[in-house]
């Protein structure tokens, strides 16, 4: 008997809604829809999406929670590496997509599907992230992409659904919001114009707190473990910090970057907790790591973030980089004090038992305790040897 099972990566949006009905009615396939939750959906959201899936005629729908896996296998390493793409963006959506794709293809193998499908168009990064992950993890499962292959307009998809008895409010929202544990992306007409930026009302988290507030967060071996003296799991700590900091409208910016397919793109985002965590973690590292640990971490952190963005999470070198990053965090423990203000934050200081500024060797600009003046003179003379040789040889 022919295997007609297809697992569809389903979000409940227009494109995946069209795909669900099209694959069932036009291709005669048994559609198994699945949504992989990386921390951006509430229980109510998931119930609404499930109801919609069955209305569209899927045979079975599942919600797969991969939040903890996403943190343990990606976010923690992005924190260890202080990963900000183009020194701006905490790689929110692009890192999520990989783990959603992994969850979908694993489910496809579990149910014995012959096909796996997604609703990405041909104009963005996500098509590559889904396709590449599917091809690597399940080369024998055929990939179906109706939205991309048929090059359909939004109006066509809406009319198709209506003609087949499915009506929903697919009115194009003014702004496209993609919320997740590690930040929220915001797209709109302004992000398509190089000279424009998003207006205040476009951001989901509005400014509701204007009084300055000092808070303390605590890291243990590079991972966030406490907020304001309350201990949490790392995932819950991120959520607790987000709840506090989002009221200050912190972490807003515009990311301008190069897409995998070669074109330039812009997206707005808000990421209060991720931005505070990365900057606070980086400050703690300045106190607890050597300059060469920091230097090589920065190089490898940049590569790690780039490979995540470029859909290469499954590249074996990523596991090697993760080992280096994790090993570098043995002494990155302590508290960081942060001052929250409307629209921005200030790093006040750190309190760590591993703080290298607390050593007995000296106080910068004040007093040296581990060397003499003659020691410094000799050191400086040797340090300048090659420069002196170069200038002597090349003196004109």
N, C-alpha and C positions, 0 to 999 in steps of 0.2 A: 504493500500500500504506500502511495506517495506521501512523503512527509510534508505537510502544509503548515507547520508551525512557524510563526515569525514572532520574535520578541521585539517590541517597539519601545524605544526610549521615549517616554511620554511625560510631558509637562502640563498638559491641559490647555496649552496655547493653541492658536489657530493652526499653525503648521502641523503640529503633532496630532491635532484633532482631525485634520484632513487626512493625514497619513493613516490613522486608525480605520476610518471608514473606507478609504480608497483601497487599502490592502485587503480588507474583508470583502467588499462588494465587487471591486473590479478585478482583483487577483484571486479571489476565492480562497484566501488564506485564513488560518485560525490565528487570530491576533492575541498575543499575550502582552499586555501593556505593563510597563514597570517604570516607577519613578525612584531615582536614587537620591535620597535626602542627605545632603552634606551639612545640614544644620540650618538651612534657610526656610524650612516649612514648619508651620504649626500643625497640631493635630487637626484643627478645623480646615486648614488648607488642604491637607491630605484627604480628608473626607470628601471635600468638594470635588477634588480631582478624580477620586475613585468613582464617585457618582457619575461624573461626566464620561469617564471611560466606558462604563457599562451602557450608558445611553448611546454611545457611538457604536456599540455592537462588539466590543472585545469579548473574547471567551473568558479571560481571566485577567485580573489586575492585581499587582502587588506593589507595596511601598517598601523599599529597602533602605534601612537606616545605616549609612556608612560614616556618620559623623566622627565616631571614635577612631575608626580606621583612617579617615582623612587627617585627623589630628596626628595620630601616632606615626603615620607613614609620609606625611608631607609638611603640615604646619610646623611641627616642632623643629624640623630641619630648616625651614625658612626663618624661624626665630634664631636658631643657632647661627645661621649664616647672615642674619640681618638683611634679608633679601628684600630689596626694593627695586623693581624694574625701572631703569632710567632714573634711579635715585628718587623715585616718586611713588610708584604703585606697588602695593604689597601682593601683587599677583593673585588677586582674589578669585575671579571667575575662571581664569585659565587653569589654575591648579585644581579647582573643583571638578572641571569637566573631565579630567583624566580619571578621577576616582568614580565619577558617575559612569563613564564608559566601561571601566573595569567591572563595576557592579552589574551592569547590563549584560555584558558578554558572559560573565560567570553564570548569571541566571539563564541565559540562552543555552549554555552547555548543560545546566542542571535539568532543564525541561526537555532537552533533546531537540532543540529547534533547528530547522534547516536554514532559516534566515534570521538576520537581525537588521533592524531598521532604525533610522533617526530622521529628524525633520529639519536638519540644517540646510541652509541655502548654499549656493556656490560662491558667496561673496565674503565669507568670514573665516575665522580660525577654527571654529568648532567642528566643521566638516573634516578637517585634517585630524583633529584630536580623536574624534570618534572612529573614523576610518582606520587610522594607524593602529589604535589600540585593539580594535576588532580583528584586524588582519594579523597582528602579531600573536594575539592570545587564542584565536580560533580561525586559522586560515581556511578551514573546510566549511565554515558557515558563510553563506553568501550575504553580502550587504545590499540592502535596498534603500534608496533615497529618493522617494517620489518627488518631494518638493524641489530638490536640486535638479533631478533629471528632466522633469517636465517643465521647468522654468515657469511656474505658475504665478499669476498675480494674486494679490490678496483678495481682490474682488471675486476672482474665479473660485478660490477656495471657499469663500463665504457662500457664494451662490450654490456651489456643489453640495455643501452641507445642508442648505435650506431645501434644495430640491429632493434631498433624501430624508427629509423630516426632522433634521436636527437644527434647532435654533438656539443661539446663545448671544450674549452681548459681546461681539467681537469688535466693537468700536475701538478703533486704534487709539490707545491712550496717548496723551500728550508726551509722556515720558515712559521709557522702558526701564523698569526696575528689576534688578536681579540681586536678591538678598541672600547672604550666606554667613556662615560662622566667621569667615575671615574678611568680611567687608561687603559692601553693597555697590554695584555699578549702576550708573544712571546715564541713560542715553536719550537724546532728544534732538530737535532740529538745530539747536545751538552747537552740539558736538560735531556737526557736519561742516561747520564753518570755522576756519582757522582764526578769525578775528573776533569770535563771540565766546561767551562762557555761559554756564547755567545760571538761571536766576535763583534767588533764595528759595522760592516755593517748590523747586524741582527736587530738593533733597528730602528724603523720608523723615530724617531726624531734624526737627526744628529746634531752634534755640529757645530753651525754657528756663535755663538757669544762668543768671548773670553775676552772682556773687562768687568771688574767687574762693577756691577751696584747695587745700593741700591734702593729698592722699598718699598712702604708702602701699606699694606692692612688693611682693617678695618672690625671689627666684631661688630655685634649688637645682644645681647642676644645669643651669640654663633654662629651666622650665618654670613658668609662672605657677606658683602654688598657693598664694594667698593675696587677698585684696582687703585692705583696711583691717588687717589682723585676723581675718576670717580665712581659714584654710578651705581650699576647694580642690577638686580634680582640675587638671589643666583646662579641659573644655568648659567646665562650669566657671572657672576663674576668668576666662575670656568673656563669657557672658555677663558675669558680675561687673567686670570693668566696663564693658560696653554699656550696661545699664546706667552706670554713673556718668561716664564721659560723654555719651551721646547727647545728653541734655545740654551740653556746652557747644554743640555743633562742631566738634573737633574732628579733624582728620579728613576734611574736604579738599579735593584737588582735581586737576584735570590731567589725565595720562595721555601723552602723545607718544605713539610707538609705531614700530614696524611690524606688520602682520606676517604670519607665516607665509602667506601667498604673495608677499612683496609690496603691497600697497601700504600707505600710511593710514593710521586710524587714530581717532580721539574718543575717549570715554571719560565721563565724570565719575567720581566715586566718593563715598564716605566710609571711613574705616577708623573710627575713634579708638577702639581697643587695639587693633593691629598696629597702628602708628605709634601709640604710646608704648606698647610692649616692645616693639622693635627698637625704638630710640632709647628706652630705659635699659633694655638688655645690652645695647651697644655701649651705653655709658658705664654700666657695671663691668663690662669686659675691659674697658679702658683702665679700670682700677685693678683688675685681677689677672689679666693676661700680659704676656711679654709683647713687645712691639712686633716681633716676627710672627708670633701666633696670630696677632691681629692682621698683619699684612697678608699672610697666606689664607687666612679665613676669608678676607675680603675678596681675594681672587677667586677662590673656590665657591664662595657664596654667590658671586655674580654668575659663574658658570651654571651653578645649580638652578638659579632662577631662570636663566635663559633656556636651559634644557626643559624645564617645566613648561615654560611658555610655548616652546617649539614642539610640544607633543612628544618629547623624548624621555618621559619619565621612566620608561621600561629599559632604557639604555643601561647596560651593566655598570658603566662608570658612575652612574648616579648612586649606586650602592657603595662604591668606593668613597665618593665624596661624603656620603652620610656617615660613614665610619670615621672619617677625619673630623667632621663637624662635631659628632657626638663626643669623641675623645677629647676635643678641645674644651669641653664644658665642665670638666671635673672640678674646677675651682670657681666657676661662675655662680656663686651663691651669695645672697645678701638682699638687703632692702634698698629700694629706690624711692625717693620722695619726689613727687610731681605736683606742681601747682597748676590747677585747671582754671582757665579763663575763657570767656566767650570766644569761640572760633580758634583758639590755640592753647598750647600748654607749655610749661617751662620745667625743665629738669632741674631740681634743686640740689640734690646730692645723693650719696650712697652711704650705707652702713653695712660693711661686710667684714667678716673675720679673715677674709683672704685679700683684703685691701693692701696693695703693695706700697701705697703712700704712707702706710703706718709703720714702715720698717725703721730700723735704727741707723740706716745708712746716711740719711740726710734729709733736709727739707729744702725743696726747690727754691732757689733764690735767697735762702736764708743761712743755712748752716750745713757744712759737710762733716761727717763723723767717721767716714771709712777711708779717707785718703787725705794726703797732704797737698800743699800748693805745688811742691816739687813733682809729685806724682802726676798732677794735671799737666804741668809743663812738659814732662817727658812723653806723656800720652799724646799731647797735641803735636809734638814734634814728629813722632812716628806716624800719626794719622795723616799728616801732610806730606809724607815722603814722596808718594807717587805724583802728587800735584806739583811738587817742586821739581821733580825730574822732568815731567812733561813740559813745564814752562821753560826749564833750562834748555831742553833739546829744541824747542820750537820758538825760542826767543828770536825776534827779528831785529 
